[in-house]
Structure formats: C-alpha cells, structure tokens
Amino acid sequence: GKVWLLASQRLKYLYFVNLIQDKHVRSFTLFSCIAVNVYVKIFTNSPFLVCMDLALSQEEVIDPNYLWIGPDGKNLEGQIYTNLTETGKLMVMGFKESMSGAYTCTLSHKIIETDTQDETEMLEAYKFMVYVNPFAPGWQEVCNQLPHDCEDATNMRVQEARDRIEEFFNRQTYALKHDFQTLPTIHYVDHSFEVTRIDSCRPGFGKNDITHNDCASCCVVCDPGTYSPNNEVTCRTCVRTQIKQYGAKSC
C-alpha cells in the first residue's frame, strides 16, 4: 500500500494582516512547522509527503491550495521527477543524492465564522528534510525477489553464512577427534571462531546520531559542507572549499 507522511507538530507564528472586503474582515494567519526527517532508499520513490498535519486532516478544509518548493527553491509543480496530487500529496520519484534536502509545502485554506460569515485565510507551512539511503545500483532487482526488506534480508544472509561456517568447523573438529589418530598441523581450535561486525558506509554517506537521531544507525547522504571519500562512517568537514551539494565524495 501507499505510505503517507504527515507533519506531526506545528509552531504558531507571527503575523496577522487585516483587510476590509464586503464589510467582512478577512485576516491572514501564518503557521509554521517543525521539520520531519524522511529517509528514502536510493533510486526508489519517496513515500507520499502530505501537506497537512494529522489534526487538520481530520477536519473539513475549505478551498485548499498547495505550493511545494524543493531544495533548490523552485516550484515542484510540473517537474518530471515529482508526482503531485490535487490533494497536496508529493512523491519524489527515482530519488538520488542530489535530490536530498528540504521540501516545504505551504497550505492556504479558509475558515468561515458561522455567525458572521467572516473569512480567515490560513497559511500553514510544512517542512520535510528528505535524505537518501546508500544502496548501490542493481539492489532493487535483487530485493524484488525477496519477501523481506532488503537490509533485513542481507543481515539474515550474513548471519546464516556465519552459522554455516561455525557448523563446518564444529563438524571438522568432531571428525578430527574421532577419525584421525594425529591432528593435522593446521586445525581448528574449539571456541576460537569469532565474527566481528565491520561498520561502513559507501563514499558520500555517513552516520550522524545528532542530525539523524531518529535513524542513528543509518548511512545517510553527507550534508552540504561535508564529504566522505571512502567507506568510513563519518562525513568529514571540508574546510578548503564550500561544498553546496549533498553526497560529496571529495573536498
């Protein structure tokens, strides 16, 4: 099924502008939102980002209008890489490193007072910080054949390989003890088998438990101003030049 992400919180903001029209007071009220982090696997479509919070989605919204702005500051309506519905839901298709960043939607709608028929024009902003996850080209074709999430399936296969190697050594030890009078010079020593997890990220990605505390173990595309040239798990700060794009592999 489709996944929708709604902004979960709002902060009430500043300004009120009053206009006299047809003897009714029309006021404009602006709200702003807390950014919501979203993580998208590379070369896939993002979940639907909803230009509305949960509380508002349960109410009747009068004359809604939606304006989506991408990380480059451009209007996303009509862009070939976006799926923008009439109800303000945005999907970014074929997500790449360069598409990472802030996606902001401004929702305008009316509130009409029952007694006076006065209209209040509400402007509400929702911000999604969208980041890409580092799966190499070709992973999707493989994962589509699996009933599980690709990352979970990979971890399960690594654990299965570890268990099979251990089983091989245990059987070899049993055979050497019972079928050979003299042990070979090179042989397995009981309880000496150990597997060490090697943590790494692909170049241009890293882990940050401060910026991405809701996904601290995820390899996430390096932010502008940082880079990662190898398989380290930390994005380095570039002090020589200013890096403006996401996913830099060099300084």
N, C-alpha and C positions, 0 to 999 in steps of 0.2 A: 504494500500500500504506500501512499504518498506520506511523506513526513513534513509536517508544518512546524516552524519555529516562530513563536510569538515572543515579543519583548515582554519581559516579566515585571519590570518595575518602571515607574515614572517619577521624575522630579518636577515639581511645579516651578515654573519660571516666571519671568519678569512681567511682560508688558501688556498694557491694555490700551486700545485705540478706540475711541468712540466716534461714530458718525451718525448724523441725523438723516433719516431717509423715510419718507412716507409716515412721518410722525412716530416712527418706531426707532428705538435706539439699537443700532447694530454694533456690537463690541467684538473685538478680535482678541482672543486669548491664546497665548502660546504656551505649550508644554514641551519639555524636553525629556529624553530618556537616558537610562544607563545603558552602556554598550553591552551587547550579548556576544560572547565568543562562539564561533561556529567553526568546526573542523571538517574539511572536505578532502576525500581521497583524490589524488591527482588523476586527471583525465576522466573524472566522473562528473555527474551533475550534482549541484548542491541540493540540499533539501529546500523546500519552499520557505522563503522568508516572508513572514506575514507583517504587513504594515498596520499593526493593531496589537494592543495588549489583550490579555485574557479577559479583563473586566469589561473592556469596550466591546469585545467580540460577542458578549452575551447580551448586548443592548441593541436597540434599533438605531442604526446610523443613517442620518438624513443627508442626502446629497454629498456622498463622499467623493473626494478627488485625491489621487495619489501621485506623488512625484518622487521617483527613485533616482538617486545620484550615486555614481560609482566612485572608486578610489581615485580616479583621475579628474573628478569634479564634473564629469559630463552626465547629461541626462541619459538614462538607460533605456528609455522608450525607443523601440525600433532597432536596437542593437542586435546583430545576428547571433550573438552568443548568450542572449537572455530570453527567457520565457516569462513574460509579464502579463498576468491575467487582469481581467476587468475588475476583479475584487481586490487588487493590490498585492497579490502574491508574486514574489520574484524567485525565479530559479536561474542560476548561472550555469551554463552548460559547458562541458569539456574543460573543467577547471584546471588552470595552470598556475605556476608560481607567480607569474606577473599579474594575475587577477586578484591576488591577496590584498587585503586592506579593508577600509571602512565602506560599508554600503549603508546609506542613510535614506530613509523614506520620510516624507512629510505628508501627513494626512490632514486634509481640511474637511470639516463637516459642520453641520448646523445643529444648534439646539434651539427649539422654539418653545417659549413660555406658553403654557396652556391658557392662562388668564388674559395676558396682554398681547399675545402673538408676537412679542418681541423676539428677534432673532439674535443668537450669539454665534458668531463664526469661530469655530475652534480649530487651532492649528497644533498638531501633535507630531513630534519627531521621534523616530525610532532608528537606532543605530546598531548595526551588526558588524563585528570585526570577524571577517572570514579569512581563514588560513588554510593552506593546502597541506596534505599529509604526503610523505615521500614514498610512494610506490612506483617502482620503475616501469617503463613501457612494457606491455605484454602481461602485466599481472592480472588484468581483468579477464582475459580469455581463459586463464587458468582457474581463476576464482569462480567463474561462472559455472564450472563443472563441479563445484563443491557445495554441499548443503550448509556449510558454516560460513561465518565471516572469515575473510582471507587471513587476517592476522591470527585469529584463534586457530585456524587450521594449520598455519605454519608452525605455531608454537606446539600444537599437538603432535605434528610430524617430527619435530626436533626431539620432543620427549620420547616418542616411540623409538626413534633411532638410538637414543641414549639407553633405553631399556633393552633393546636388542643387543647392543654392544656388551652391556653388562651380562646379559644372559649367555652370550658366546663365551666370555671369559670364565664364567662360573662353570659351564659345561666342560670347557677345556681343562680347568683345574681338576674337576672330578675325574675326567678321563686320564689325566697325567698321574693322578694318585693311584688309580685302580688298574690301569692298563700298562703302565711303564714302571720298571723297577728303578730306573735312574731318570731324574728330571733333566730335561734339556737345559743347556746353558742359559738360554733366554726363555723365561716363562713368566706367567702372571702370578703376582703375589696377592694373596687374599686381602680384600678391603683396600687395595691401592687404587682402584678405579675411581676417578673423580671428574665431574663435569663442571667447568667454570663458565658462567654466563659472560659473554663479551657484549658490552653495551656500545652501540654505534648508531650513527645517522649518516645518511648519504650526504655528499657535498651540497652546500646550500641550505642545510637543515640543522637544527639543533634542539635541545631541550632547555626549558626555562620554567622553573617551578614558581616564579614570581609573576611573570607576564601571563603564563598559562597554568595557573594553579589548579584549574578545573580539568586539566589534562597534562599533569606534570610528567608523566612517563612517555608522552607523545613526542616524536620527532616532528617539529613544526618548522615551516619555512622561516629563514632568518629575516628579521625585520630590517627596514632601511637603516643604513649606518653600521650594519654588522655583516659578517660573512663567515663561511666555513669552507676551507679548501679541501678537506679530507673527510674521513669517517669519524671525526670527533663528535662528541655530543653537545658541545658548547659553541655557539656562534661568537666569533671574536669581534671586538670593536675595531673599526677601521679609522685610524687617526690621520692618515696621509691625505685621503680624498673623501669626498662626500658621496656615499652610496645612496641613491634615491629609490632603487627598486628592491623588491623582495627577492630572496633566494640567491643572493650574490655568492659566488664561489671564489672570488679574489678581491683584493683591496686595491 
